[in-house]
Amino acid sequence: MSERKGITIRQMFFLQLVVIIYTLAGVSAKFASFEEFLSFKFILLYGLEILILGIYAVLWQQIIKSIDLSVAYANRSMALLWSMLWAFIIFQEKITIRNLLGVIIVITGTLIVNTEGRKEEKNE
């Protein structure tokens, strides 16, 4: 096994980009849900969703090569923020106080996990 590695700003940016790509699969699925079952648009949008998930899978493999799995998965929870943002911007869905509080808790936890590796490296 590898030693615990801190996450750089560049890795964080790439990781968030991969998470954003992952959430776009949900956006495609939501658009597909508006179409008639098995219509051309329905199949096209679900095909797009599968393509997005394939791209995500390849990029995720690249991420976990260089970042601890526990850190990568903690950052994957940021999908809640990106999904809520897409729901608001694209589908005009409401954002409630509970939604915001939940996302704030998730972001706080993600920040704790991300900074924990840096603190351990400084103490060594």
GUDREN-137402 format. One line per field, with one value per residue (C-alpha): residue number from 1; residue in three letters; chain; x, y, z. Coordinates in Angstrom, 1 decimal. Layout:
BEGIN
pos c(NUM ...)
code c(ALA ...)
unit c(A ...)
xx c(X ...)
yy c(Y ...)
zz c(Z ...)
This chain:
BEGIN
pos c(1 2 3 4 5 6 7 8 9 10 11 12 13 14 15 16 17 18 19 20 21 22 23 24 25 26 27 28 29 30 31 32 33 34 35 36 37 38 39 40 41 42 43 44 45 46 47 48 49 50 51 52 53 54 55 56 57 58 59 60 61 62 63 64 65 66 67 68 69 70 71 72 73 74 75 76 77 78 79 80 81 82 83 84 85 86 87 88 89 90 91 92 93 94 95 96 97 98 99 100 101 102 103 104 105 106 107 108 109 110 111 112 113 114 115 116 117 118 119 120 121 122 123 124)
code c(MET SER GLU ARG LYS GLY ILE THR ILE ARG GLN MET PHE PHE LEU GLN LEU VAL VAL ILE ILE TYR THR LEU ALA GLY VAL SER ALA LYS PHE ALA SER PHE GLU GLU PHE LEU SER PHE LYS PHE ILE LEU LEU TYR GLY LEU GLU ILE LEU ILE LEU GLY ILE TYR ALA VAL LEU TRP GLN GLN ILE ILE LYS SER ILE ASP LEU SER VAL ALA TYR ALA ASN ARG SER MET ALA LEU LEU TRP SER MET LEU TRP ALA PHE ILE ILE PHE GLN GLU LYS ILE THR ILE ARG ASN LEU LEU GLY VAL ILE ILE VAL ILE THR GLY THR LEU ILE VAL ASN THR GLU GLY ARG LYS GLU GLU LYS ASN GLU)
unit c(A A A A A A A A A A A A A A A A A A A A A A A A A A A A A A A A A A A A A A A A A A A A A A A A A A A A A A A A A A A A A A A A A A A A A A A A A A A A A A A A A A A A A A A A A A A A A A A A A A A A A A A A A A A A A A A A A A A A A A A A A A A A)
xx c(0.0 1.1 1.8 -1.0 -0.7 -2.1 -4.2 -2.8 -5.0 -4.5 -5.7 -8.6 -9.6 -9.4 -11.3 -14.1 -14.2 -14.7 -17.4 -19.2 -19.0 -20.6 -23.5 -24.1 -25.2 -28.1 -29.0 -29.2 -31.4 -33.7 -34.1 -34.7 -37.5 -39.4 -39.5 -41.9 -40.5 -38.3 -38.8 -35.7 -35.0 -35.4 -32.9 -30.5 -30.5 -30.0 -27.2 -25.7 -26.0 -24.2 -21.4 -21.0 -20.8 -18.2 -16.1 -16.5 -15.3 -12.1 -11.4 -12.2 -9.6 -7.0 -7.9 -7.6 -4.1 -2.8 -5.1 -6.0 -9.3 -10.7 -9.9 -11.3 -14.6 -15.0 -14.7 -17.2 -19.8 -19.5 -21.8 -24.6 -23.6 -23.2 -26.5 -28.4 -26.8 -27.9 -31.4 -31.7 -30.1 -31.4 -34.7 -35.7 -36.1 -36.3 -33.4 -34.6 -32.8 -32.5 -30.8 -28.3 -27.6 -27.0 -24.6 -22.8 -22.3 -21.0 -18.6 -17.3 -16.6 -14.9 -12.7 -11.8 -10.8 -8.8 -6.9 -6.2 -3.6 -1.8 -1.7 -0.3 2.4 3.5 3.7 6.1)
yy c(0.0 3.6 6.1 8.6 11.5 15.0 16.4 19.3 22.1 20.7 17.3 18.9 20.8 17.7 15.6 18.2 18.2 14.5 14.8 17.4 15.1 12.4 14.7 15.5 11.9 12.6 15.7 13.6 11.1 13.8 15.1 11.6 11.2 14.0 12.0 9.2 5.8 4.3 7.2 8.4 11.3 9.0 6.5 9.3 10.9 7.6 6.8 10.1 9.2 5.9 7.8 10.3 7.5 5.8 8.9 9.4 5.8 6.2 9.6 8.2 5.4 8.1 10.0 7.1 6.3 9.5 10.3 8.1 6.4 7.7 11.3 10.7 9.2 12.0 14.5 12.5 13.5 17.0 15.6 16.7 20.3 20.1 18.2 20.7 23.5 21.8 21.2 24.9 26.3 23.9 22.6 25.6 23.3 24.9 24.9 24.6 25.5 21.8 21.3 24.1 22.9 19.4 20.6 22.8 19.8 17.7 20.5 20.9 17.1 17.1 20.0 18.2 15.1 17.1 19.1 16.1 14.6 18.0 18.2 14.7 15.4 18.6 16.6 14.0)
zz c(0.0 -0.6 2.1 2.9 0.5 0.8 -2.0 -4.1 -5.4 -9.0 -7.9 -6.0 -9.2 -11.3 -8.8 -8.6 -12.4 -12.4 -9.8 -12.0 -14.9 -12.8 -11.8 -15.5 -15.9 -13.5 -15.5 -18.7 -16.9 -15.7 -19.2 -20.4 -17.8 -19.6 -22.9 -23.9 -22.9 -25.6 -27.9 -30.0 -27.6 -24.6 -25.9 -27.0 -23.6 -21.8 -24.3 -23.3 -19.7 -20.3 -22.2 -19.4 -16.9 -19.0 -19.2 -15.5 -14.8 -16.8 -15.2 -11.7 -12.3 -13.0 -9.9 -7.5 -8.8 -7.3 -4.4 -1.3 -1.9 1.4 0.3 -3.2 -1.9 0.6 -2.2 -4.3 -1.8 -3.3 -6.0 -3.6 -4.1 -7.9 -8.3 -6.2 -8.3 -11.6 -10.2 -9.4 -12.5 -15.1 -13.7 -11.5 -8.5 -5.0 -2.6 0.9 4.2 4.9 1.5 2.3 5.8 4.5 1.8 4.3 6.6 3.6 2.5 6.1 6.3 2.9 4.0 7.2 5.3 2.7 5.3 7.6 5.2 5.0 8.9 9.1 6.5 8.5 11.7 10.2)
